Amino acid sequence: MILVFGKSGQVATELSKFNDVLCVGRDSLNLEDPHSCADVINQYRPKAVINAAGYTSVDQAEVEEVTALRVNSVAPATMALACKNLGIPFVHISTDYVFNGSGCTAWNTDDATGPLGAYGRSKCEGELAVLAINPEAIVLRTSWVFSSTGTNFVKTMLGLAKNRSQLTIVSDQIGGPTSARSIAAACFKIATDLINNNANVSANGFYHFAGAPDVSWAVFAEEIFAQIQNKISVQKILTIDYPTPAKCPLNSRLDCTRLENDFQITRPDWKAELELVLKDLKELNS
């Protein structure tokens, strides 16, 4: 059995659809109490652990950084230690927000981090803590997550489109939209390969996974509206014209070469994934 931390989140919801996966959420543990995380792992003694839980409110983290750090750093470190003690694989999901967003080339797994805000700092410290305690762990950074559940850009755009004829969307932030479905599949394959010793012998540390091709939020929005055949107008603006409590990286491109080399996992076509998500949402609302 693979134990997943997270239950109602986007990726955890998708992971729950796999066989022999048990998802645990806030109804059965407190992520702000790291010891409870270790207790759950020791109770179930799984074959592997995937951490799909976290504090994900980017703007709110600016005023709740202590809480974000406990959930995104202290808790994962405790999970990593418990997995090390049991000798089982640990896969921890991280984010593009650990980078400062400079330049216009894709970030490599060994590039220096430089988070711009509290959320990014909490995730960055979590990465470092996990690998310091358990060097065999996998840290999978991803970006721009979307699905038919939870709160995400796709659902936000669909909601706004009901009452608007025009939307202003940021066009100078570039990244790879990534479906929760594809992230879950990647995490499951990584964990399964590690359990069965099918991975590259040096498979540990940082990996990147993001949808292709890289686009701006504005282009992402245009594709959403094109697929639902809504002729809403998208007005492109710059980040500086849309201030938010937390700074967002302009360049969220991720180089996913190492993941493909070690686990044969390629970047998914986010447009095809979007089509599946929109189909799910249509069925849910019908």
C-alpha positions as CSV (number, residue, x, y, z in Angstrom):
1,M,0.0,0.0,0.0
2,I,1.1,3.5,-0.8
3,L,0.2,6.1,1.9
4,V,-0.7,9.6,0.6
5,F,-0.8,12.7,2.8
6,G,-3.6,14.8,1.5
7,K,-7.2,13.8,0.9
8,S,-9.3,16.7,-0.5
9,G,-6.5,18.4,-2.4
10,Q,-6.3,18.3,-6.2
11,V,-3.4,15.9,-6.5
12,A,-4.5,13.7,-3.6
13,T,-8.0,13.4,-5.1
14,E,-6.5,12.0,-8.3
15,L,-4.1,9.7,-6.3
16,S,-7.1,8.2,-4.5
17,K,-8.2,6.7,-7.8
18,F,-5.2,4.4,-8.0
19,N,-5.4,0.9,-6.6
20,D,-3.7,0.1,-3.2
21,V,-3.5,3.8,-2.3
22,L,-4.6,5.2,1.1
23,C,-5.2,8.9,1.4
24,V,-5.2,10.5,4.9
25,G,-6.3,14.1,5.4
26,R,-6.9,16.7,8.1
27,D,-9.9,14.7,9.4
28,S,-7.4,12.1,10.8
29,L,-4.2,14.1,11.4
30,N,-3.0,17.6,12.2
31,L,-0.3,18.7,9.7
32,E,0.7,21.4,12.2
33,D,1.6,18.6,14.6
34,P,4.6,16.9,12.9
35,H,4.6,14.0,15.3
36,S,1.1,13.0,14.2
37,C,2.5,12.6,10.6
38,A,5.2,10.1,11.8
39,D,2.6,8.3,13.9
40,V,0.4,7.7,10.8
41,I,3.4,6.3,8.8
42,N,4.4,4.0,11.7
43,Q,0.8,2.9,12.1
44,Y,0.2,1.9,8.5
45,R,3.8,0.9,7.6
46,P,3.2,1.4,3.9
47,K,5.5,0.4,1.0
48,A,6.0,4.1,0.1
49,V,4.7,7.6,1.1
50,I,3.7,10.5,-1.1
51,N,3.2,13.9,0.5
52,A,0.5,15.7,-1.5
53,A,-0.6,17.9,1.4
54,G,0.5,21.4,2.1
55,Y,-0.3,25.0,2.9
56,T,-1.0,26.4,-0.6
57,S,-2.6,29.8,0.0
58,V,0.2,31.9,-1.6
59,D,-1.2,35.3,-0.5
60,Q,-2.4,34.3,3.0
61,A,1.1,32.8,3.7
62,E,2.4,36.4,3.8
63,V,0.5,36.8,7.2
64,E,0.7,33.2,8.3
65,E,4.3,32.3,7.5
66,V,4.7,30.4,10.8
67,T,1.8,28.1,10.0
68,A,3.0,27.7,6.4
69,L,6.5,26.7,7.6
70,R,5.1,24.1,10.0
71,V,2.9,22.5,7.3
72,N,5.3,22.9,4.4
73,S,8.6,22.3,6.1
74,V,8.5,20.8,9.6
75,A,5.8,18.2,8.8
76,P,7.4,16.9,5.5
77,A,10.8,16.6,7.3
78,T,9.1,14.4,10.0
79,M,7.6,12.3,7.2
80,A,11.0,12.0,5.5
81,L,12.6,10.8,8.8
82,A,9.9,8.2,9.4
83,C,10.3,6.9,5.9
84,K,14.1,6.7,6.3
85,N,13.7,4.8,9.5
86,L,11.4,2.3,7.8
87,G,13.6,2.1,4.7
88,I,10.7,3.1,2.3
89,P,10.5,5.6,-0.6
90,F,9.3,9.1,0.1
91,V,8.0,11.4,-2.6
92,H,7.4,15.1,-1.7
93,I,5.6,17.5,-4.0
94,S,7.1,21.0,-4.3
95,T,6.6,24.1,-6.5
96,D,8.1,26.5,-9.0
97,Y,7.7,29.2,-6.3
98,V,11.1,28.2,-4.9
99,F,12.7,30.1,-7.7
100,N,12.9,33.9,-8.1
101,G,11.4,33.9,-11.6
102,S,14.3,35.7,-13.3
103,G,15.5,35.0,-16.9
104,C,13.6,33.3,-19.6
105,T,15.1,29.8,-19.7
106,A,13.8,26.7,-17.9
107,W,15.0,26.1,-14.4
108,N,17.2,23.1,-13.9
109,T,16.9,20.9,-10.9
110,D,20.3,22.1,-9.6
111,D,19.7,25.8,-10.1
112,A,20.0,28.0,-7.1
113,T,16.6,28.8,-5.4
114,G,15.5,32.3,-4.4
115,P,11.8,32.4,-3.3
116,L,10.1,35.8,-3.5
117,G,7.6,35.3,-0.7
118,A,6.5,33.4,2.4
119,Y,4.9,30.5,0.5
120,G,8.0,30.0,-1.6
121,R,10.2,30.2,1.5
122,S,8.2,27.6,3.3
123,K,8.3,25.2,0.4
124,C,12.0,25.8,-0.2
125,E,12.8,25.1,3.5
126,G,10.7,22.0,3.2
127,E,12.7,20.7,0.3
128,L,16.0,21.3,2.1
129,A,14.8,19.8,5.3
130,V,13.5,16.6,3.6
131,L,16.7,15.9,1.7
132,A,18.9,16.8,4.7
133,I,17.1,14.2,6.8
134,N,16.5,11.7,4.0
135,P,18.9,12.0,1.0
136,E,17.1,9.2,-0.8
137,A,13.8,11.1,-0.9
138,I,12.3,12.5,-4.1
139,V,11.3,16.2,-4.3
140,L,9.1,16.7,-7.3
141,R,8.6,20.4,-8.2
142,T,5.6,21.2,-10.4
143,S,3.6,24.3,-11.5
144,W,0.3,25.8,-12.3
145,V,-1.8,22.9,-11.0
146,F,-5.4,22.5,-12.4
147,S,-8.2,20.0,-12.1
148,S,-11.9,19.6,-11.8
149,T,-11.7,19.8,-8.0
150,G,-10.5,22.4,-5.6
151,T,-9.6,26.0,-6.4
152,N,-7.5,26.6,-9.5
153,F,-7.1,28.9,-12.5
154,V,-9.4,26.9,-14.8
155,K,-12.3,26.9,-12.5
156,T,-11.8,30.6,-11.7
157,M,-11.8,31.5,-15.4
158,L,-15.0,29.4,-16.0
159,G,-16.7,31.2,-13.1
160,L,-15.7,34.7,-14.3
161,A,-16.8,33.9,-17.9
162,K,-20.4,33.4,-16.8
163,N,-20.9,37.2,-16.2
164,R,-18.1,38.9,-18.2
165,S,-17.5,39.7,-21.9
166,Q,-13.9,40.7,-21.2
167,L,-11.2,39.7,-18.8
168,T,-7.7,41.1,-18.1
169,I,-5.1,38.4,-17.6
170,V,-1.4,38.6,-16.9
171,S,0.8,37.9,-19.9
172,D,4.3,38.2,-18.6
173,Q,4.3,35.2,-16.2
174,I,5.3,32.1,-18.2
175,G,5.1,28.5,-17.0
176,G,3.7,25.0,-17.7
177,P,0.1,24.4,-16.7
178,T,0.0,20.9,-15.1
179,S,-3.1,18.8,-14.5
180,A,-3.4,17.2,-11.1
181,R,-4.2,14.0,-12.9
182,S,-0.8,13.9,-14.6
183,I,1.0,14.9,-11.4
184,A,-0.7,12.0,-9.5
185,A,0.2,9.6,-12.3
186,A,3.9,10.8,-12.2
187,C,4.0,10.4,-8.4
188,F,2.5,7.0,-8.5
189,K,4.9,5.8,-11.1
190,I,7.9,7.2,-9.2
191,A,6.8,5.5,-6.0
192,T,6.0,2.2,-7.7
193,D,9.3,2.2,-9.6
194,L,11.2,2.8,-6.4
195,I,9.3,0.1,-4.6
196,N,10.1,-2.4,-7.4
197,N,13.7,-1.1,-7.8
198,N,12.9,-0.2,-11.4
199,A,14.3,3.3,-11.2
200,N,17.8,4.6,-12.0
201,V,20.1,3.7,-9.1
202,S,20.8,7.4,-8.6
203,A,17.1,8.4,-8.5
204,N,16.9,10.8,-5.6
205,G,16.8,14.5,-4.9
206,F,15.2,17.1,-7.1
207,Y,13.0,16.5,-10.2
208,H,10.8,18.8,-12.2
209,F,7.4,18.0,-13.8
210,A,5.2,20.4,-15.8
211,G,2.9,20.4,-18.7
212,A,3.9,21.5,-22.2
213,P,4.2,23.9,-23.9
214,D,5.1,26.7,-21.6
215,V,2.7,29.7,-22.0
216,S,1.5,32.8,-20.2
217,W,-1.6,32.9,-18.0
218,A,-3.3,34.9,-20.7
219,V,-2.7,32.2,-23.4
220,F,-3.8,29.6,-20.9
221,A,-7.1,31.5,-20.4
222,E,-7.6,31.9,-24.2
223,E,-7.3,28.1,-24.6
224,I,-9.8,27.5,-21.8
225,F,-12.3,29.8,-23.6
226,A,-11.6,28.3,-27.0
227,Q,-12.2,24.8,-25.7
228,I,-15.6,25.8,-24.3
229,Q,-16.4,27.8,-27.4
230,N,-16.8,31.1,-25.4
231,K,-15.8,34.2,-27.3
232,I,-14.9,36.2,-24.2
233,S,-12.2,38.7,-24.9
234,V,-8.8,38.4,-23.1
235,Q,-7.0,41.6,-22.5
236,K,-3.3,41.0,-21.7
237,I,-1.7,43.0,-18.9
238,L,1.6,43.0,-17.1
239,T,2.2,41.7,-13.6
240,I,3.1,45.2,-12.4
241,D,-0.5,46.2,-13.4
242,Y,-2.0,43.5,-11.2
243,P,-0.4,43.8,-7.7
244,T,-1.0,40.9,-5.3
245,P,0.1,40.5,-1.6
246,A,2.7,37.9,-2.6
247,K,5.1,38.3,-5.5
248,C,4.7,35.8,-8.3
249,P,7.7,34.5,-10.3
250,L,7.7,35.7,-13.9
251,N,9.6,32.7,-15.2
252,S,8.2,29.4,-14.0
253,R,9.5,27.3,-16.8
254,L,10.9,23.9,-15.5
255,D,13.4,21.7,-17.2
256,C,12.0,18.2,-16.8
257,T,14.8,16.3,-18.5
258,R,16.0,14.5,-15.4
259,L,12.6,13.0,-14.7
260,E,12.4,11.7,-18.3
261,N,15.9,10.2,-18.1
262,D,15.4,8.4,-14.7
263,F,11.7,7.5,-14.7
264,Q,10.7,7.8,-18.4
265,I,8.0,10.3,-17.5
266,T,7.5,12.9,-20.3
267,R,5.9,16.3,-20.1
268,P,2.1,16.0,-20.7
269,D,0.2,18.0,-23.2
270,W,-1.7,20.4,-21.0
271,K,-4.2,21.2,-23.7
272,A,-5.3,17.5,-23.9
273,E,-5.4,17.4,-20.1
274,L,-7.5,20.6,-20.1
275,E,-10.0,18.9,-22.4
276,L,-10.4,16.0,-19.9
277,V,-10.8,18.4,-17.0
278,L,-13.5,20.4,-18.8
279,K,-15.3,17.2,-19.7
280,D,-15.3,16.2,-16.0
281,L,-16.6,19.6,-15.0
282,K,-19.4,19.4,-17.6
283,E,-20.4,16.1,-16.3
284,L,-20.3,17.3,-12.7
285,N,-22.5,20.3,-13.5
286,S,-25.0,18.4,-15.7
